[in-house]
Amino acid sequence: MKHSVVNIKCAAFLFVAAVSSFASAGVDDPIWVKVAPAAAAPEVKKQADFVCKGTNDQDTLQMALDMCAQKERDLLLYNGVYMIDAFSERPDKGPRAGVVIPNMKRYFVFKGQSFFQAGWNTSPSNGVILYARSSIWPTAGDDVPSVLRGEWTRNGIGSMQGGGLRIENICVFICDSQHPARCVDLRCNDGVDVKNMRLRGIGDRCMRGDSWPYTKFGPLPMPHFDSIGITMTGGSNLPLARYDNIHATGFGQAFQAGGEHVICNSCLSSYNLYGWTFGNYRFGLPIGAADNHPIVLINCGDEQSVHLPLFVKCGDNGGRIHGLQSVTMIGMDFERVPGQTIGGKIGDGMRETIPGTWRGHIEYTMQPEWNATNGVHQALWEEDGSGTGFTTRNLAHKTVGDSEERRKYYPQFGQQYFDTDLGKLLICTDPAKRKWVDAMGNPVE
């Protein structure tokens, strides 16, 4: 009998020892559940509620998120790399995922200690990186899995009941972009505020010290179309869907933009197949997004992507709303340099899959060569009727000048120019043919 008691005590000790590899004896924080990576310093680990092992860290992160839901706390990750080694099926029956943020029906903060500012000599330990390694691919399944996503809810944002989500100082790297996968999926989240994020579809290269211009290990491979940086929400019950200071590199689609009340500020895509797509994701739920609220990009960019932004079918998935969705780009920056582009050549201009259905206002600059001034004679839209519902302006174009100046420009559909030689205002009606007319509709050379 004594021998049995000893065995029970030993078993209890082993259980406590196993748990202690995750939970520390730190002070119980009333605000944060704190997690440290395996490589954190001992004094940091002492402050953490959970300490990762350095393998399958997604399991530890999920336990920490579950504790946040139980104790109504927010999540704080200490600086370092968190290893995501598998995607798994979840009870919410959404796509397979590494880490799922529970629907807490309150405003929840998922925060990293500090922002990883990528650079030539920057150590990953100076920020928070969720790094999905190659071990994920055998667990990916048939759908497009996600490294980090919100809980899948039956009625999309209708089930969130006022829940909001802030993600700050969290970077997500995925080992390669040759497979379908998302870094971040927010389709079932409401009232999102995402700030300071680096997304990399070339994570293996970056973790081995490769940085701009990403040529240390040879040319970048062409990414899979469904290798995705971030997918935005299916809508919003709250007047907030904000994305600040996000940089996405090496994907098939860096930003899948959509939702309601959307503002993207200082968001940059680089070295992708498509830097931006609009309306190009399904919600897979009974209620789709209300796609009638404007999407606004401020001081954003799309550099060295093969294709310029793609505008897919305009409207929601329920068949209620079709056309007239508005996208505004203020101070958009494009770089179109073949030698700096994946594959060595540029692809399509900006286009709509159903030309003429989208609306909006676009002002932009375009750099056509490396270390060059902004271009004035490059096309932005494909010459297939795309963009005819937009007011589009190349900011390097003058609005008043002589005829010689005007003839240097590749104009936009509907562009206006006061020709001082002719003494009248002109309007472009056919950019491809450089066709201008005056206010009476008379052709002008």
C-alpha positions in Angstrom: 0.0 0.0 0.0 2.9 2.4 0.9 4.5 1.5 -2.5 1.3 2.5 -4.3 1.2 5.9 -2.4 4.8 6.5 -3.5 3.9 5.8 -7.1 1.0 8.2 -6.9 3.2 10.9 -5.5 5.8 10.3 -8.2 3.2 10.5 -10.9 1.9 13.8 -9.4 5.5 15.2 -9.3 6.0 14.2 -13.0 2.7 15.9 -14.0 3.7 19.1 -12.1 7.1 19.0 -13.7 5.6 18.7 -17.2 3.2 21.6 -16.6 6.1 23.8 -15.2 7.8 23.6 -18.6 4.9 25.8 -19.8 3.7 27.7 -16.7 6.0 29.7 -14.5 5.8 30.8 -10.9 5.5 34.5 -11.9 3.1 37.0 -10.4 -0.4 36.5 -11.5 -1.1 39.5 -13.8 -4.7 40.8 -13.8 -4.3 42.2 -17.3 -2.0 40.0 -19.4 -1.4 36.3 -20.0 2.3 36.3 -20.9 4.2 33.9 -23.1 7.9 33.6 -23.6 9.7 31.8 -26.5 12.1 28.9 -25.9 15.2 31.1 -26.5 14.2 33.8 -24.0 16.5 34.8 -21.2 15.9 33.1 -17.8 14.7 36.3 -16.2 12.1 36.8 -19.0 10.9 33.2 -18.6 10.3 33.9 -14.9 7.8 36.6 -15.8 5.9 34.4 -18.2 2.7 32.3 -17.5 3.7 30.0 -20.4 7.2 29.1 -21.8 7.4 27.6 -25.2 9.6 24.5 -26.0 10.8 25.6 -29.4 8.8 22.9 -31.2 5.0 22.9 -31.8 4.8 26.3 -30.0 1.3 26.7 -31.5 0.0 24.3 -28.8 1.4 26.5 -26.1 0.1 29.7 -27.7 -3.3 28.1 -28.0 -3.3 27.2 -24.2 -2.4 30.8 -23.5 -5.3 32.1 -25.6 -7.7 29.7 -23.9 -6.6 31.1 -20.6 -7.2 34.6 -21.9 -10.8 33.6 -22.7 -11.3 32.0 -19.3 -9.8 34.8 -17.3 -10.8 37.7 -19.5 -7.3 38.8 -20.1 -5.2 39.9 -23.1 -2.2 38.2 -24.5 1.4 39.5 -24.4 4.2 37.7 -26.2 7.8 38.4 -25.2 10.3 39.0 -28.0 11.6 36.0 -30.0 10.7 33.4 -32.5 7.7 31.0 -31.9 7.9 27.8 -34.0 4.7 26.8 -35.7 5.1 23.1 -36.7 1.6 21.9 -37.6 -1.9 22.9 -38.8 -4.8 21.1 -37.2 -8.5 20.8 -37.4 -10.5 22.8 -34.8 -13.9 22.4 -33.3 -15.1 25.6 -35.0 -14.8 23.7 -38.4 -13.0 26.5 -40.0 -9.8 26.0 -42.2 -7.0 24.1 -40.5 -4.8 26.5 -38.5 -1.8 26.8 -36.3 -3.2 29.3 -33.8 -6.9 30.3 -33.5 -8.0 33.4 -31.6 -11.2 32.5 -29.7 -14.4 34.6 -30.1 -14.4 36.3 -26.7 -17.3 38.7 -27.5 -15.2 41.5 -26.2 -12.3 43.7 -27.3 -9.2 41.5 -27.3 -5.6 42.5 -27.6 -3.0 40.2 -29.1 0.3 42.0 -28.6 4.0 41.5 -29.0 6.5 43.1 -26.7 8.1 45.2 -29.5 8.0 45.5 -33.3 10.5 43.5 -35.4 11.9 46.1 -37.7 13.4 44.0 -40.5 16.8 45.1 -41.8 20.1 43.7 -43.0 21.5 43.0 -39.6 18.4 42.8 -37.5 18.0 39.7 -35.3 14.6 38.0 -35.2 14.9 38.0 -31.4 14.3 41.8 -31.4 10.6 41.3 -32.1 7.8 38.7 -32.1 7.7 36.3 -35.1 5.4 33.3 -35.5 7.5 31.2 -37.9 5.7 28.4 -39.7 8.3 25.8 -40.6 8.3 23.2 -43.4 6.8 20.6 -41.1 3.5 22.3 -41.6 2.9 21.0 -45.1 2.0 17.4 -44.4 -0.7 18.7 -42.0 -2.1 21.4 -44.4 -5.2 19.4 -45.6 -7.1 20.3 -48.8 -8.3 23.8 -47.9 -6.1 26.9 -47.5 -4.8 26.7 -43.9 -3.8 29.7 -41.8 -0.9 30.3 -39.4 -3.1 32.6 -37.4 -6.9 33.1 -37.7 -10.0 34.1 -35.8 -12.5 31.6 -34.6 -14.9 30.5 -37.3 -18.4 31.6 -36.5 -21.6 30.4 -38.0 -22.9 33.8 -39.0 -19.6 35.5 -39.6 -19.5 38.9 -37.9 -23.2 38.5 -36.9 -21.9 36.0 -34.2 -19.2 38.3 -32.8 -21.7 40.4 -30.8 -19.6 43.4 -30.6 -16.2 41.6 -30.2 -13.2 43.5 -31.4 -9.6 42.5 -32.1 -6.3 44.4 -31.9 -3.1 42.7 -33.2 0.0 44.7 -32.6 3.7 43.9 -33.1 3.1 40.4 -34.4 5.0 39.2 -37.4 4.2 36.0 -39.3 6.7 34.2 -41.5 5.8 31.1 -43.5 8.6 28.9 -44.8 7.8 29.1 -48.5 5.1 30.4 -50.8 4.9 27.4 -53.1 1.9 26.0 -51.2 -1.6 27.4 -50.6 -1.6 29.0 -47.1 -2.5 32.2 -45.3 -0.4 33.9 -42.7 -3.3 35.8 -41.2 -7.1 35.2 -41.8 -9.5 37.7 -40.3 -12.7 36.8 -42.2 -14.7 36.0 -39.0 -13.3 38.9 -36.9 -15.1 42.1 -36.2 -13.7 45.6 -35.6 -10.1 44.7 -36.3 -7.1 47.0 -35.7 -3.9 45.6 -37.0 -0.7 47.6 -36.4 3.0 46.8 -37.0 3.2 43.6 -38.8 5.7 41.9 -41.1 4.5 39.1 -43.3 6.9 36.9 -45.2 6.1 34.1 -47.7 9.9 33.5 -48.0 10.3 32.8 -44.3 13.1 30.2 -44.7 15.2 32.7 -46.6 14.6 35.4 -44.0 15.4 33.2 -41.0 18.7 32.3 -42.7 19.7 35.9 -43.0 18.3 36.9 -46.4 16.9 40.4 -46.6 16.2 43.0 -49.3 16.7 42.5 -52.3 16.3 38.8 -51.3 18.9 37.4 -53.7 21.3 35.7 -51.2 20.0 32.2 -52.1 19.3 32.8 -55.8 16.3 34.2 -57.6 12.9 34.2 -55.8 10.6 31.4 -57.0 7.2 32.3 -58.4 4.7 32.0 -55.5 1.5 30.0 -55.6 -1.6 32.2 -56.2 -3.2 31.1 -53.0 -0.1 31.8 -50.9 -1.6 34.8 -49.0 -0.3 37.4 -46.6 -3.4 38.7 -44.9 -7.1 38.2 -45.7 -9.3 41.0 -44.3 -12.7 40.8 -42.6 -16.0 39.7 -44.0 -17.4 43.1 -42.8 -17.8 44.9 -39.5 -20.5 45.6 -36.9 -18.2 48.3 -35.5 -16.9 51.4 -37.4 -13.3 50.0 -37.4 -11.2 48.0 -39.8 -7.8 49.5 -39.7 -4.4 48.2 -40.9 -1.3 50.3 -40.1 2.3 49.7 -41.0 2.1 46.2 -42.6 4.7 45.0 -45.0 4.0 41.7 -47.0 6.6 40.1 -49.1 6.8 37.0 -51.3 3.2 35.9 -51.7 0.8 35.0 -54.5 -1.5 37.7 -52.9 0.0 39.9 -50.3 -3.2 41.8 -49.3 -6.6 40.3 -49.9 -8.5 43.5 -49.2 -12.2 43.7 -48.4 -14.8 44.4 -45.8 -16.4 47.6 -44.4 -15.0 50.9 -43.1 -11.5 49.8 -44.2 -8.5 52.1 -43.9 -5.0 50.9 -44.8 -2.3 53.3 -43.8 1.4 52.9 -44.8 0.9 49.3 -45.9 3.4 48.0 -48.5 3.6 44.9 -50.7 6.8 43.9 -52.4 8.0 41.0 -54.5 4.6 39.3 -54.9 2.6 37.8 -57.7 -0.2 40.2 -56.8 0.4 42.9 -54.1 -3.3 43.7 -53.7 -6.5 42.0 -54.7 -10.0 43.4 -54.0 -13.1 41.2 -53.5 -11.1 38.0 -54.1 -12.1 35.9 -51.1 -15.1 33.9 -50.1 -16.5 34.0 -46.6 -17.9 30.5 -46.7 -20.7 31.5 -44.3 -24.4 32.0 -44.6 -23.9 35.8 -44.3 -21.4 37.5 -46.7 -19.9 40.9 -46.3 -21.6 44.2 -46.9 -19.4 45.3 -49.7 -20.9 48.8 -50.1 -18.7 50.7 -47.7 -15.5 52.4 -49.0 -12.0 50.9 -48.8 -9.4 53.6 -48.5 -5.6 53.2 -48.9 -3.4 56.0 -47.6 0.3 56.2 -48.4 0.4 52.6 -49.4 2.5 50.9 -52.0 2.9 48.0 -54.4 6.6 47.5 -55.4 8.1 44.9 -57.7 5.0 42.7 -57.9 4.5 40.8 -61.2 0.9 42.1 -61.7 -0.7 45.3 -60.5 -3.8 45.2 -58.3 -6.6 42.9 -59.3 -10.3 43.8 -58.8 -12.4 40.7 -58.8 -16.2 40.4 -59.1 -17.7 43.4 -57.3 -20.3 42.3 -54.8 -21.0 40.0 -51.9 -21.4 36.2 -52.0 -25.1 36.2 -51.2 -26.1 37.7 -54.6 -27.6 40.8 -53.0 -25.1 43.5 -54.0 -23.4 43.8 -57.4 -21.2 46.6 -58.6 -20.3 50.2 -57.5 -18.0 49.2 -54.7 -15.6 52.1 -54.0 -11.8 51.9 -53.5 -9.8 55.1 -52.9 -6.0 55.2 -53.1 -4.4 58.3 -51.8 -0.7 58.7 -52.6 -0.2 55.2 -53.9 3.3 54.1 -54.8 3.9 51.7 -57.7 7.3 50.3 -58.7 7.5 48.4 -62.1 11.1 47.4 -62.7 11.4 44.1 -64.7 14.9 43.4 -63.3 13.6 43.6 -59.8 10.5 41.5 -60.3 10.0 37.8 -59.7 10.6 36.0 -63.0 12.4 39.1 -64.5 9.4 40.6 -66.3 6.2 42.5 -65.4 2.8 41.2 -66.0 -0.7 42.7 -66.2 -1.6 46.3 -65.4 -4.3 47.0 -63.0 -7.5 45.3 -64.1 -11.1 44.4 -63.3 -12.3 40.9 -64.0 -15.6 42.5 -65.0 -14.4 45.9 -66.5 -16.3 49.0 -65.4 -18.0 47.5 -62.3 -15.8 49.1 -59.6 -15.7 52.8 -58.6 -13.3 55.1 -56.8 -10.5 57.6 -56.9 -6.8 56.7 -57.5 -3.8 59.1 -57.3 -0.4 57.5 -57.7 3.2 57.7 -58.8 5.0 55.0 -60.7 8.7 54.3 -60.7 9.6 52.6 -64.0 13.3 52.0 -63.5 15.7 51.5 -60.6 16.6 54.8 -58.9 14.6 56.7 -61.5 12.3 59.7 -61.4 8.5 59.0 -61.4 7.3 58.0 -64.8 4.7 59.9 -66.9 4.3 57.6 -70.0 3.5 54.2 -68.4 0.0 52.7 -68.5 -1.6 51.8 -65.1 -4.9 50.1 -66.2 -5.2 47.3 -68.7 -6.7 48.6 -72.0 -9.8 46.4 -71.8 -12.3 48.8 -70.2 -10.9 48.4 -66.7 -10.8 51.5 -64.6 -13.5 53.4 -66.5 -15.5 53.9 -63.2 -12.5 55.5 -61.5 -11.0 59.0 -61.4 -7.4 58.2 -61.9 -4.5 60.6 -61.7 -0.7 60.2 -62.1 0.7 62.7 -59.6 3.7 63.3 -61.9 1.4 64.8 -64.5 0.8 68.5 -64.7 -2.8 69.7 -64.9 -1.9 72.8 -66.9 0.7 73.0 -69.7 1.4 73.2 -73.3 0.6 70.7 -76.1 4.1 69.2 -76.1 3.9 68.4 -72.4 0.5 66.8 -72.8 1.7 64.5 -75.6 4.5 63.1 -73.4 1.9 61.6 -71.0 0.1 58.3 -71.0 -3.3 59.8 -70.0 -6.0 58.2 -67.9 -9.6 57.8 -69.0 -11.4 61.0 -68.2 -8.2 62.9 -67.4 -8.5 66.7 -67.7 -5.7 69.0 -68.9 -5.8 72.7 -69.7 -3.7 73.1 -72.8 -2.2 76.6 -72.8 -1.3 76.5 -76.5 -4.9 75.8 -77.4 -6.4 77.9 -74.6 -8.9 75.3 -73.5 -9.6 72.4 -71.2 -9.3 68.9 -72.7 -10.6 65.5 -71.7 -9.1 62.1 -72.5 -11.6 59.7 -73.9 -9.3 56.9 -75.1 -5.9 56.5 -73.3 -4.5 53.8 -75.6 -5.0 56.1 -78.7 -4.1 59.2 -76.8 -7.4 60.6 -77.8 -8.4 64.0 -76.4 -11.5 66.1 -77.0 -12.5 69.6 -75.9 -15.6 70.5 -73.9 -17.7 70.3 -77.0 -16.5 66.9 -78.0 -14.3 68.0 -80.8 -11.2 65.9 -81.4 -7.8 67.5 -80.6 -4.4 66.4 -81.7 
